[in-house]
Amino acid sequence: MNIGSIAKNAAGHLVGRVSTLTVELTIALRPVHSANPNAPKFEVMALSAAR
């Protein structure tokens, strides 16, 4: 089951939507820089509910 999608916008940022029966969010992925090779590469940020 797919509950969302993410794509690059015109500015090159990764943005998308997550939709379930109870939640609808606009999200963005922000790069995370770390010296740890096991660290996440992106942080998920909720921009707004139903934006």
mmCIF entry with sequence, helices, sheets and N, C-alpha, C, O atoms, coordinates in Angstrom:
data_MODEL
# 
_entry.id   MODEL 
# 
_entity.id                         1 
_entity.type                       polymer 
_entity.pdbx_number_of_molecules   1 
# 
_entity_poly.entity_id                      1 
_entity_poly.type                           'polypeptide(L)' 
_entity_poly.nstd_linkage                   no 
_entity_poly.nstd_monomer                   no 
_entity_poly.pdbx_seq_one_letter_code       MNIGSIAKNAAGHLVGRVSTLTVELTIALRPVHSANPNAPKFEVMALSAAR 
_entity_poly.pdbx_seq_one_letter_code_can   MNIGSIAKNAAGHLVGRVSTLTVELTIALRPVHSANPNAPKFEVMALSAAR 
_entity_poly.pdbx_strand_id                 A 
# 
loop_
_entity_poly_seq.entity_id 
_entity_poly_seq.num 
_entity_poly_seq.mon_id 
_entity_poly_seq.hetero 
1 1  MET n 
1 2  ASN n 
1 3  ILE n 
1 4  GLY n 
1 5  SER n 
1 6  ILE n 
1 7  ALA n 
1 8  LYS n 
1 9  ASN n 
1 10 ALA n 
1 11 ALA n 
1 12 GLY n 
1 13 HIS n 
1 14 LEU n 
1 15 VAL n 
1 16 GLY n 
1 17 ARG n 
1 18 VAL n 
1 19 SER n 
1 20 THR n 
1 21 LEU n 
1 22 THR n 
1 23 VAL n 
1 24 GLU n 
1 25 LEU n 
1 26 THR n 
1 27 ILE n 
1 28 ALA n 
1 29 LEU n 
1 30 ARG n 
1 31 PRO n 
1 32 VAL n 
1 33 HIS n 
1 34 SER n 
1 35 ALA n 
1 36 ASN n 
1 37 PRO n 
1 38 ASN n 
1 39 ALA n 
1 40 PRO n 
1 41 LYS n 
1 42 PHE n 
1 43 GLU n 
1 44 VAL n 
1 45 MET n 
1 46 ALA n 
1 47 LEU n 
1 48 SER n 
1 49 ALA n 
1 50 ALA n 
1 51 ARG n 
# 
_struct_asym.id          A 
_struct_asym.entity_id   1 
# 
_struct_sheet.id               AA1 
_struct_sheet.type             ? 
_struct_sheet.number_strands   4 
_struct_sheet.details          ? 
# 
loop_
_struct_sheet_order.sheet_id 
_struct_sheet_order.range_id_1 
_struct_sheet_order.range_id_2 
_struct_sheet_order.offset 
_struct_sheet_order.sense 
AA1 1 2 ? anti-parallel 
AA1 2 3 ? anti-parallel 
AA1 3 4 ? anti-parallel 
# 
loop_
_struct_sheet_range.sheet_id 
_struct_sheet_range.id 
_struct_sheet_range.beg_label_comp_id 
_struct_sheet_range.beg_label_asym_id 
_struct_sheet_range.beg_label_seq_id 
_struct_sheet_range.pdbx_beg_PDB_ins_code 
_struct_sheet_range.end_label_comp_id 
_struct_sheet_range.end_label_asym_id 
_struct_sheet_range.end_label_seq_id 
_struct_sheet_range.pdbx_end_PDB_ins_code 
_struct_sheet_range.beg_auth_comp_id 
_struct_sheet_range.beg_auth_asym_id 
_struct_sheet_range.beg_auth_seq_id 
_struct_sheet_range.end_auth_comp_id 
_struct_sheet_range.end_auth_asym_id 
_struct_sheet_range.end_auth_seq_id 
AA1 1 GLY A 4  ? LYS A 8  ? GLY A 4  LYS A 8  
AA1 2 LEU A 14 ? SER A 19 ? LEU A 14 SER A 19 
AA1 3 GLU A 24 ? PRO A 31 ? GLU A 24 PRO A 31 
AA1 4 PHE A 42 ? ALA A 49 ? PHE A 42 ALA A 49 
# 
loop_
_atom_site.group_PDB 
_atom_site.id 
_atom_site.type_symbol 
_atom_site.label_atom_id 
_atom_site.label_alt_id 
_atom_site.label_comp_id 
_atom_site.label_asym_id 
_atom_site.label_entity_id 
_atom_site.label_seq_id 
_atom_site.pdbx_PDB_ins_code 
_atom_site.Cartn_x 
_atom_site.Cartn_y 
_atom_site.Cartn_z 
_atom_site.occupancy 
_atom_site.B_iso_or_equiv 
_atom_site.pdbx_formal_charge 
_atom_site.auth_seq_id 
_atom_site.auth_comp_id 
_atom_site.auth_asym_id 
_atom_site.auth_atom_id 
_atom_site.pdbx_PDB_model_num 
ATOM 1   N N  . MET A 1 1  ? 0.843  -1.180 0.000  1.00 0.00 ? 1  MET A N  1 
ATOM 2   C CA . MET A 1 1  ? 0.000  0.000  0.000  1.00 0.00 ? 1  MET A CA 1 
ATOM 3   C C  . MET A 1 1  ? 0.885  1.239  0.000  1.00 0.00 ? 1  MET A C  1 
ATOM 4   O O  . MET A 1 1  ? 1.788  1.350  0.829  1.00 0.00 ? 1  MET A O  1 
ATOM 5   N N  . ASN A 1 2  ? 0.647  2.149  -0.895 1.00 0.00 ? 2  ASN A N  1 
ATOM 6   C CA . ASN A 1 2  ? 1.398  3.398  -1.002 1.00 0.00 ? 2  ASN A CA 1 
ATOM 7   C C  . ASN A 1 2  ? 0.580  4.511  -0.356 1.00 0.00 ? 2  ASN A C  1 
ATOM 8   O O  . ASN A 1 2  ? -0.557 4.763  -0.756 1.00 0.00 ? 2  ASN A O  1 
ATOM 9   N N  . ILE A 1 3  ? 1.159  5.181  0.648  1.00 0.00 ? 3  ILE A N  1 
ATOM 10  C CA . ILE A 1 3  ? 0.422  6.249  1.337  1.00 0.00 ? 3  ILE A CA 1 
ATOM 11  C C  . ILE A 1 3  ? 0.941  7.638  0.998  1.00 0.00 ? 3  ILE A C  1 
ATOM 12  O O  . ILE A 1 3  ? 0.461  8.631  1.543  1.00 0.00 ? 3  ILE A O  1 
ATOM 13  N N  . GLY A 1 4  ? 1.924  7.713  0.096  1.00 0.00 ? 4  GLY A N  1 
ATOM 14  C CA . GLY A 1 4  ? 2.459  9.030  -0.216 1.00 0.00 ? 4  GLY A CA 1 
ATOM 15  C C  . GLY A 1 4  ? 3.341  9.019  -1.436 1.00 0.00 ? 4  GLY A C  1 
ATOM 16  O O  . GLY A 1 4  ? 3.582  7.985  -2.059 1.00 0.00 ? 4  GLY A O  1 
ATOM 17  N N  . SER A 1 5  ? 3.820  10.222 -1.762 1.00 0.00 ? 5  SER A N  1 
ATOM 18  C CA . SER A 1 5  ? 4.737  10.376 -2.888 1.00 0.00 ? 5  SER A CA 1 
ATOM 19  C C  . SER A 1 5  ? 5.666  11.546 -2.606 1.00 0.00 ? 5  SER A C  1 
ATOM 20  O O  . SER A 1 5  ? 5.317  12.482 -1.886 1.00 0.00 ? 5  SER A O  1 
ATOM 21  N N  . ILE A 1 6  ? 6.864  11.470 -3.193 1.00 0.00 ? 6  ILE A N  1 
ATOM 22  C CA . ILE A 1 6  ? 7.873  12.523 -3.041 1.00 0.00 ? 6  ILE A CA 1 
ATOM 23  C C  . ILE A 1 6  ? 8.500  12.765 -4.406 1.00 0.00 ? 6  ILE A C  1 
ATOM 24  O O  . ILE A 1 6  ? 8.790  11.821 -5.141 1.00 0.00 ? 6  ILE A O  1 
ATOM 25  N N  . ALA A 1 7  ? 8.710  14.040 -4.742 1.00 0.00 ? 7  ALA A N  1 
ATOM 26  C CA . ALA A 1 7  ? 9.358  14.404 -6.002 1.00 0.00 ? 7  ALA A CA 1 
ATOM 27  C C  . ALA A 1 7  ? 10.133 15.699 -5.798 1.00 0.00 ? 7  ALA A C  1 
ATOM 28  O O  . ALA A 1 7  ? 9.880  16.443 -4.851 1.00 0.00 ? 7  ALA A O  1 
ATOM 29  N N  . LYS A 1 8  ? 11.077 15.958 -6.692 1.00 0.00 ? 8  LYS A N  1 
ATOM 30  C CA . LYS A 1 8  ? 11.804 17.231 -6.650 1.00 0.00 ? 8  LYS A CA 1 
ATOM 31  C C  . LYS A 1 8  ? 10.928 18.321 -7.252 1.00 0.00 ? 8  LYS A C  1 
ATOM 32  O O  . LYS A 1 8  ? 10.299 18.124 -8.291 1.00 0.00 ? 8  LYS A O  1 
ATOM 33  N N  . ASN A 1 9  ? 10.895 19.475 -6.587 1.00 0.00 ? 9  ASN A N  1 
ATOM 34  C CA . ASN A 1 9  ? 10.152 20.611 -7.135 1.00 0.00 ? 9  ASN A CA 1 
ATOM 35  C C  . ASN A 1 9  ? 11.076 21.432 -8.033 1.00 0.00 ? 9  ASN A C  1 
ATOM 36  O O  . ASN A 1 9  ? 12.219 21.037 -8.267 1.00 0.00 ? 9  ASN A O  1 
ATOM 37  N N  . ALA A 1 10 ? 10.600 22.556 -8.533 1.00 0.00 ? 10 ALA A N  1 
ATOM 38  C CA . ALA A 1 10 ? 11.375 23.390 -9.457 1.00 0.00 ? 10 ALA A CA 1 
ATOM 39  C C  . ALA A 1 10 ? 12.659 23.918 -8.826 1.00 0.00 ? 10 ALA A C  1 
ATOM 40  O O  . ALA A 1 10 ? 13.636 24.169 -9.531 1.00 0.00 ? 10 ALA A O  1 
ATOM 41  N N  . ALA A 1 11 ? 12.665 24.088 -7.512 1.00 0.00 ? 11 ALA A N  1 
ATOM 42  C CA . ALA A 1 11 ? 13.852 24.580 -6.802 1.00 0.00 ? 11 ALA A CA 1 
ATOM 43  C C  . ALA A 1 11 ? 14.819 23.453 -6.445 1.00 0.00 ? 11 ALA A C  1 
ATOM 44  O O  . ALA A 1 11 ? 15.889 23.712 -5.894 1.00 0.00 ? 11 ALA A O  1 
ATOM 45  N N  . GLY A 1 12 ? 14.453 22.201 -6.754 1.00 0.00 ? 12 GLY A N  1 
ATOM 46  C CA . GLY A 1 12 ? 15.321 21.072 -6.467 1.00 0.00 ? 12 GLY A CA 1 
ATOM 47  C C  . GLY A 1 12 ? 15.123 20.458 -5.096 1.00 0.00 ? 12 GLY A C  1 
ATOM 48  O O  . GLY A 1 12 ? 15.880 19.568 -4.707 1.00 0.00 ? 12 GLY A O  1 
ATOM 49  N N  . HIS A 1 13 ? 14.114 20.917 -4.345 1.00 0.00 ? 13 HIS A N  1 
ATOM 50  C CA . HIS A 1 13 ? 13.831 20.366 -3.023 1.00 0.00 ? 13 HIS A CA 1 
ATOM 51  C C  . HIS A 1 13 ? 12.922 19.150 -3.158 1.00 0.00 ? 13 HIS A C  1 
ATOM 52  O O  . HIS A 1 13 ? 12.070 19.096 -4.045 1.00 0.00 ? 13 HIS A O  1 
ATOM 53  N N  . LEU A 1 14 ? 13.109 18.176 -2.273 1.00 0.00 ? 14 LEU A N  1 
ATOM 54  C CA . LEU A 1 14 ? 12.262 16.994 -2.262 1.00 0.00 ? 14 LEU A CA 1 
ATOM 55  C C  . LEU A 1 14 ? 11.027 17.281 -1.417 1.00 0.00 ? 14 LEU A C  1 
ATOM 56  O O  . LEU A 1 14 ? 11.133 17.460 -0.204 1.00 0.00 ? 14 LEU A O  1 
ATOM 57  N N  . VAL A 1 15 ? 9.869  17.324 -2.044 1.00 0.00 ? 15 VAL A N  1 
ATOM 58  C CA . VAL A 1 15 ? 8.607  17.586 -1.354 1.00 0.00 ? 15 VAL A CA 1 
ATOM 59  C C  . VAL A 1 15 ? 7.572  16.556 -1.790 1.00 0.00 ? 15 VAL A C  1 
ATOM 60  O O  . VAL A 1 15 ? 7.685  15.960 -2.862 1.00 0.00 ? 15 VAL A O  1 
ATOM 61  N N  . GLY A 1 16 ? 6.566  16.356 -0.949 1.00 0.00 ? 16 GLY A N  1 
ATOM 62  C CA . GLY A 1 16 ? 5.538  15.389 -1.293 1.00 0.00 ? 16 GLY A CA 1 
ATOM 63  C C  . GLY A 1 16 ? 4.376  15.433 -0.339 1.00 0.00 ? 16 GLY A C  1 
ATOM 64  O O  . GLY A 1 16 ? 4.214  16.375 0.437  1.00 0.00 ? 16 GLY A O  1 
ATOM 65  N N  . ARG A 1 17 ? 3.560  14.383 -0.412 1.00 0.00 ? 17 ARG A N  1 
ATOM 66  C CA . ARG A 1 17 ? 2.366  14.291 0.417  1.00 0.00 ? 17 ARG A CA 1 
ATOM 67  C C  . ARG A 1 17 ? 2.280  12.903 1.024  1.00 0.00 ? 17 ARG A C  1 
ATOM 68  O O  . ARG A 1 17 ? 2.689  11.914 0.416  1.00 0.00 ? 17 ARG A O  1 
ATOM 69  N N  . VAL A 1 18 ? 1.736  12.846 2.241  1.00 0.00 ? 18 VAL A N  1 
ATOM 70  C CA . VAL A 1 18 ? 1.406  11.596 2.909  1.00 0.00 ? 18 VAL A CA 1 
ATOM 71  C C  . VAL A 1 18 ? -0.076 11.668 3.231  1.00 0.00 ? 18 VAL A C  1 
ATOM 72  O O  . VAL A 1 18 ? -0.533 12.622 3.862  1.00 0.00 ? 18 VAL A O  1 
ATOM 73  N N  . SER A 1 19 ? -0.827 10.664 2.801  1.00 0.00 ? 19 SER A N  1 
ATOM 74  C CA . SER A 1 19 ? -2.271 10.650 3.036  1.00 0.00 ? 19 SER A CA 1 
ATOM 75  C C  . SER A 1 19 ? -2.695 9.289  3.561  1.00 0.00 ? 19 SER A C  1 
ATOM 76  O O  . SER A 1 19 ? -2.437 8.261  2.936  1.00 0.00 ? 19 SER A O  1 
ATOM 77  N N  . THR A 1 20 ? -3.351 9.292  4.719  1.00 0.00 ? 20 THR A N  1 
ATOM 78  C CA . THR A 1 20 ? -3.955 8.089  5.278  1.00 0.00 ? 20 THR A CA 1 
ATOM 79  C C  . THR A 1 20 ? -5.417 8.409  5.558  1.00 0.00 ? 20 THR A C  1 
ATOM 80  O O  . THR A 1 20 ? -5.899 9.482  5.193  1.00 0.00 ? 20 THR A O  1 
ATOM 81  N N  . LEU A 1 21 ? -6.121 7.490  6.201  1.00 0.00 ? 21 LEU A N  1 
ATOM 82  C CA . LEU A 1 21 ? -7.518 7.755  6.535  1.00 0.00 ? 21 LEU A CA 1 
ATOM 83  C C  . LEU A 1 21 ? -7.662 8.901  7.523  1.00 0.00 ? 21 LEU A C  1 
ATOM 84  O O  . LEU A 1 21 ? -8.675 9.601  7.517  1.00 0.00 ? 21 LEU A O  1 
ATOM 85  N N  . THR A 1 22 ? -6.658 9.101  8.374  1.00 0.00 ? 22 THR A N  1 
ATOM 86  C CA . THR A 1 22 ? -6.766 10.115 9.430  1.00 0.00 ? 22 THR A CA 1 
ATOM 87  C C  . THR A 1 22 ? -5.785 11.272 9.305  1.00 0.00 ? 22 THR A C  1 
ATOM 88  O O  . THR A 1 22 ? -5.937 12.274 10.003 1.00 0.00 ? 22 THR A O  1 
ATOM 89  N N  . VAL A 1 23 ? -4.782 11.165 8.435  1.00 0.00 ? 23 VAL A N  1 
ATOM 90  C CA . VAL A 1 23 ? -3.741 12.191 8.332  1.00 0.00 ? 23 VAL A CA 1 
ATOM 91  C C  . VAL A 1 23 ? -3.510 12.547 6.869  1.00 0.00 ? 23 VAL A C  1 
ATOM 92  O O  . VAL A 1 23 ? -3.452 11.672 6.006  1.00 0.00 ? 23 VAL A O  1 
ATOM 93  N N  . GLU A 1 24 ? -3.380 13.837 6.606  1.00 0.00 ? 24 GLU A N  1 
ATOM 94  C CA . GLU A 1 24 ? -2.973 14.306 5.280  1.00 0.00 ? 24 GLU A CA 1 
ATOM 95  C C  . GLU A 1 24 ? -1.955 15.420 5.485  1.00 0.00 ? 24 GLU A C  1 
ATOM 96  O O  . GLU A 1 24 ? -2.288 16.486 6.004  1.00 0.00 ? 24 GLU A O  1 
ATOM 97  N N  . LEU A 1 25 ? -0.703 15.169 5.074  1.00 0.00 ? 25 LEU A N  1 
ATOM 98  C CA . LEU A 1 25 ? 0.388  16.101 5.332  1.00 0.00 ? 25 LEU A CA 1 
ATOM 99  C C  . LEU A 1 25 ? 1.158  16.427 4.066  1.00 0.00 ? 25 LEU A C  1 
ATOM 100 O O  . LEU A 1 25 ? 1.298  15.589 3.175  1.00 0.00 ? 25 LEU A O  1 
ATOM 101 N N  . THR A 1 26 ? 1.655  17.649 3.996  1.00 0.00 ? 26 THR A N  1 
ATOM 102 C CA . THR A 1 26 ? 2.660  18.025 3.016  1.00 0.00 ? 26 THR A CA 1 
ATOM 103 C C  . THR A 1 26 ? 3.998  17.888 3.727  1.00 0.00 ? 26 THR A C  1 
ATOM 104 O O  . THR A 1 26 ? 4.182  18.423 4.820  1.00 0.00 ? 26 THR A O  1 
ATOM 105 N N  . ILE A 1 27 ? 4.930  17.173 3.111  1.00 0.00 ? 27 ILE A N  1 
ATOM 106 C CA . ILE A 1 27 ? 6.219  16.913 3.747  1.00 0.00 ? 27 ILE A CA 1 
ATOM 107 C C  . ILE A 1 27 ? 7.364  17.373 2.855  1.00 0.00 ? 27 ILE A C  1 
ATOM 108 O O  . ILE A 1 27 ? 7.190  17.603 1.658  1.00 0.00 ? 27 ILE A O  1 
ATOM 109 N N  . ALA A 1 28 ? 8.531  17.501 3.464  1.00 0.00 ? 28 ALA A N  1 
ATOM 110 C CA . ALA A 1 28 ? 9.760  17.806 2.728  1.00 0.00 ? 28 ALA A CA 1 
ATOM 111 C C  . ALA A 1 28 ? 10.884 16.993 3.338  1.00 0.00 ? 28 ALA A C  1 
ATOM 112 O O  . ALA A 1 28 ? 10.856 16.680 4.528  1.00 0.00 ? 28 ALA A O  1 
ATOM 113 N N  . LEU A 1 29 ? 11.866 16.652 2.530  1.00 0.00 ? 29 LEU A N  1 
ATOM 114 C CA . LEU A 1 29 ? 13.060 15.963 3.012  1.00 0.00 ? 29 LEU A CA 1 
ATOM 115 C C  . LEU A 1 29 ? 14.206 16.954 3.012  1.00 0.00 ? 29 LEU A C  1 
ATOM 116 O O  . LEU A 1 29 ? 14.491 17.590 1.997  1.00 0.00 ? 29 LEU A O  1 
ATOM 117 N N  . ARG A 1 30 ? 14.865 17.083 4.163  1.00 0.00 ? 30 ARG A N  1 
ATOM 118 C CA . ARG A 1 30 ? 15.997 18.004 4.302  1.00 0.00 ? 30 ARG A CA 1 
ATOM 119 C C  . ARG A 1 30 ? 17.262 17.172 4.480  1.00 0.00 ? 30 ARG A C  1 
ATOM 120 O O  . ARG A 1 30 ? 17.283 16.285 5.333  1.00 0.00 ? 30 ARG A O  1 
ATOM 121 N N  . PRO A 1 31 ? 18.321 17.427 3.706  1.00 0.00 ? 31 PRO A N  1 
ATOM 122 C CA . PRO A 1 31 ? 19.566 16.669 3.852  1.00 0.00 ? 31 PRO A CA 1 
ATOM 123 C C  . PRO A 1 31 ? 20.163 16.834 5.251  1.00 0.00 ? 31 PRO A C  1 
ATOM 124 O O  . PRO A 1 31 ? 20.135 17.917 5.835  1.00 0.00 ? 31 PRO A O  1 
ATOM 125 N N  . VAL A 1 32 ? 20.699 15.735 5.766  1.00 0.00 ? 32 VAL A N  1 
ATOM 126 C CA . VAL A 1 32 ? 21.375 15.736 7.065  1.00 0.00 ? 32 VAL A CA 1 
ATOM 127 C C  . VAL A 1 32 ? 22.834 15.385 6.805  1.00 0.00 ? 32 VAL A C  1 
ATOM 128 O O  . VAL A 1 32 ? 23.124 14.387 6.145  1.00 0.00 ? 32 VAL A O  1 
ATOM 129 N N  . HIS A 1 33 ? 23.743 16.187 7.312  1.00 0.00 ? 33 HIS A N  1 
ATOM 130 C CA . HIS A 1 33 ? 25.171 15.942 7.135  1.00 0.00 ? 33 HIS A CA 1 
ATOM 131 C C  . HIS A 1 33 ? 25.736 15.374 8.429  1.00 0.00 ? 33 HIS A C  1 
ATOM 132 O O  . HIS A 1 33 ? 25.579 15.967 9.497  1.00 0.00 ? 33 HIS A O  1 
ATOM 133 N N  . SER A 1 34 ? 26.400 14.214 8.329  1.00 0.00 ? 34 SER A N  1 
ATOM 134 C CA . SER A 1 34 ? 26.944 13.554 9.503  1.00 0.00 ? 34 SER A CA 1 
ATOM 135 C C  . SER A 1 34 ? 28.206 12.790 9.121  1.00 0.00 ? 34 SER A C  1 
ATOM 136 O O  . SER A 1 34 ? 28.339 12.306 7.997  1.00 0.00 ? 34 SER A O  1 
ATOM 137 N N  . ALA A 1 35 ? 29.119 12.692 10.064 1.00 0.00 ? 35 ALA A N  1 
ATOM 138 C CA . ALA A 1 35 ? 30.333 11.905 9.853  1.00 0.00 ? 35 ALA A CA 1 
ATOM 139 C C  . ALA A 1 35 ? 30.057 10.413 10.042 1.00 0.00 ? 35 ALA A C  1 
ATOM 140 O O  . ALA A 1 35 ? 30.861 9.577  9.629  1.00 0.00 ? 35 ALA A O  1 
ATOM 141 N N  . ASN A 1 36 ? 28.939 10.079 10.656 1.00 0.00 ? 36 ASN A N  1 
ATOM 142 C CA . ASN A 1 36 ? 28.575 8.686  10.895 1.00 0.00 ? 36 ASN A CA 1 
ATOM 143 C C  . ASN A 1 36 ? 27.990 8.091  9.613  1.00 0.00 ? 36 ASN A C  1 
ATOM 144 O O  . ASN A 1 36 ? 26.978 8.593  9.124  1.00 0.00 ? 36 ASN A O  1 
ATOM 145 N N  . PRO A 1 37 ? 28.592 7.036  9.054  1.00 0.00 ? 37 PRO A N  1 
ATOM 146 C CA . PRO A 1 37 ? 28.083 6.461  7.803  1.00 0.00 ? 37 PRO A CA 1 
ATOM 147 C C  . PRO A 1 37 ? 26.719 5.786  7.961  1.00 0.00 ? 37 PRO A C  1 
ATOM 148 O O  . PRO A 1 37 ? 26.032 5.556  6.966  1.00 0.00 ? 37 PRO A O  1 
ATOM 149 N N  . ASN A 1 38 ? 26.317 5.465  9.195  1.00 0.00 ? 38 ASN A N  1 
ATOM 150 C CA . ASN A 1 38 ? 25.022 4.827  9.433  1.00 0.00 ? 38 ASN A CA 1 
ATOM 151 C C  . ASN A 1 38 ? 23.913 5.834  9.742  1.00 0.00 ? 38 ASN A C  1 
ATOM 152 O O  . ASN A 1 38 ? 22.768 5.440  9.967  1.00 0.00 ? 38 ASN A O  1 
ATOM 153 N N  . ALA A 1 39 ? 24.235 7.099  9.755  1.00 0.00 ? 39 ALA A N  1 
ATOM 154 C CA . ALA A 1 39 ? 23.246 8.136  10.058 1.00 0.00 ? 39 ALA A CA 1 
ATOM 155 C C  . ALA A 1 39 ? 22.281 8.296  8.884  1.00 0.00 ? 39 ALA A C  1 
ATOM 156 O O  . ALA A 1 39 ? 22.641 8.007  7.743  1.00 0.00 ? 39 ALA A O  1 
ATOM 157 N N  . PRO A 1 40 ? 21.067 8.752  9.153  1.00 0.00 ? 40 PRO A N  1 
ATOM 158 C CA . PRO A 1 40 ? 20.122 9.015  8.061  1.00 0.00 ? 40 PRO A CA 1 
ATOM 159 C C  . PRO A 1 40 ? 20.667 10.083 7.118  1.00 0.00 ? 40 PRO A C  1 
ATOM 160 O O  . PRO A 1 40 ? 21.417 10.963 7.540  1.00 0.00 ? 40 PRO A O  1 
ATOM 161 N N  . LYS A 1 41 ? 20.302 10.009 5.873  1.00 0.00 ? 41 LYS A N  1 
ATOM 162 C CA . LYS A 1 41 ? 20.734 10.990 4.868  1.00 0.00 ? 41 LYS A CA 1 
ATOM 163 C C  . LYS A 1 41 ? 19.774 12.177 4.790  1.00 0.00 ? 41 LYS A C  1 
ATOM 164 O O  . LYS A 1 41 ? 20.161 13.265 4.365  1.00 0.00 ? 41 LYS A O  1 
ATOM 165 N N  . PHE A 1 42 ? 18.505 11.963 5.206  1.00 0.00 ? 42 PHE A N  1 
ATOM 166 C CA . PHE A 1 42 ? 17.492 13.012 5.138  1.00 0.00 ? 42 PHE A CA 1 
ATOM 167 C C  . PHE A 1 42 ? 16.674 13.045 6.421  1.00 0.00 ? 42 PHE A C  1 
ATOM 168 O O  . PHE A 1 42 ? 16.516 12.029 7.099  1.00 0.00 ? 42 PHE A O  1 
ATOM 169 N N  . GLU A 1 43 ? 16.156 14.224 6.744  1.00 0.00 ? 43 GLU A N  1 
ATOM 170 C CA . GLU A 1 43 ? 15.222 14.425 7.846  1.00 0.00 ? 43 GLU A CA 1 
ATOM 171 C C  . GLU A 1 43 ? 13.864 14.736 7.224  1.00 0.00 ? 43 GLU A C  1 
ATOM 172 O O  . GLU A 1 43 ? 13.765 15.580 6.333  1.00 0.00 ? 43 GLU A O  1 
ATOM 173 N N  . VAL A 1 44 ? 12.816 14.056 7.693  1.00 0.00 ? 44 VAL A N  1 
ATOM 174 C CA . VAL A 1 44 ? 11.466 14.299 7.190  1.00 0.00 ? 44 VAL A CA 1 
ATOM 175 C C  . VAL A 1 44 ? 10.843 15.420 8.004  1.00 0.00 ? 44 VAL A C  1 
ATOM 176 O O  . VAL A 1 44 ? 10.814 15.369 9.234  1.00 0.00 ? 44 VAL A O  1 
ATOM 177 N N  . MET A 1 45 ? 10.344 16.436 7.303  1.00 0.00 ? 45 MET A N  1 
ATOM 178 C CA . MET A 1 45 ? 9.715  17.578 7.967  1.00 0.00 ? 45 MET A CA 1 
ATOM 179 C C  . MET A 1 45 ? 8.282  17.713 7.461  1.00 0.00 ? 45 MET A C  1 
ATOM 180 O O  . MET A 1 45 ? 8.043  17.731 6.254  1.00 0.00 ? 45 MET A O  1 
ATOM 181 N N  . ALA A 1 46 ? 7.331  17.808 8.392  1.00 0.00 ? 46 ALA A N  1 
ATOM 182 C CA . ALA A 1 46 ? 5.941  18.060 8.022  1.00 0.00 ? 46 ALA A CA 1 
ATOM 183 C C  . ALA A 1 46 ? 5.781  19.561 7.852  1.00 0.00 ? 46 ALA A C  1 
ATOM 184 O O  . ALA A 1 46 ? 5.952  20.313 8.811  1.00 0.00 ? 46 ALA A O  1 
ATOM 185 N N  . LEU A 1 47 ? 5.456  20.007 6.645  1.00 0.00 ? 47 LEU A N  1 
ATOM 186 C CA . LEU A 1 47 ? 5.321  21.435 6.372  1.00 0.00 ? 47 LEU A CA 1 
ATOM 187 C C  . LEU A 1 47 ? 4.005  21.976 6.902  1.00 0.00 ? 47 LEU A C  1 
ATOM 188 O O  . LEU A 1 47 ? 3.966  23.059 7.485  1.00 0.00 ? 47 LEU A O  1 
ATOM 189 N N  . SER A 1 48 ? 2.923  21.224 6.703  1.00 0.00 ? 48 SER A N  1 
ATOM 190 C CA . SER A 1 48 ? 1.623  21.643 7.216  1.00 0.00 ? 48 SER A CA 1 
ATOM 191 C C  . SER A 1 48 ? 0.620  20.523 6.996  1.00 0.00 ? 48 SER A C  1 
ATOM 192 O O  . SER A 1 48 ? 0.840  19.619 6.190  1.00 0.00 ? 48 SER A O  1 
ATOM 193 N N  . ALA A 1 49 ? -0.470 20.598 7.717  1.00 0.00 ? 49 ALA A N  1 
ATOM 194 C CA . ALA A 1 49 ? -1.555 19.645 7.506  1.00 0.00 ? 49 ALA A CA 1 
ATOM 195 C C  . ALA A 1 49 ? -2.420 20.142 6.357  1.00 0.00 ? 49 ALA A C  1 
ATOM 196 O O  . ALA A 1 49 ? -2.891 21.279 6.376  1.00 0.00 ? 49 ALA A O  1 
ATOM 197 N N  . ALA A 1 50 ? -2.628 19.293 5.358  1.00 0.00 ? 50 ALA A N  1 
ATOM 198 C CA . ALA A 1 50 ? -3.501 19.597 4.209  1.00 0.00 ? 50 ALA A CA 1 
ATOM 199 C C  . ALA A 1 50 ? -3.196 20.942 3.576  1.00 0.00 ? 50 ALA A C  1 
ATOM 200 O O  . ALA A 1 50 ? -4.100 21.748 3.356  1.00 0.00 ? 50 ALA A O  1 
ATOM 201 N N  . ARG A 1 51 ? -1.938 21.185 3.286  1.00 0.00 ? 51 ARG A N  1 
ATOM 202 C CA . ARG A 1 51 ? -1.519 22.452 2.671  1.00 0.00 ? 51 ARG A CA 1 
ATOM 203 C C  . ARG A 1 51 ? -1.786 22.450 1.197  1.00 0.00 ? 51 ARG A C  1 
ATOM 204 O O  . ARG A 1 51 ? -1.498 23.434 0.516  1.00 0.00 ? 51 ARG A O  1 
# 
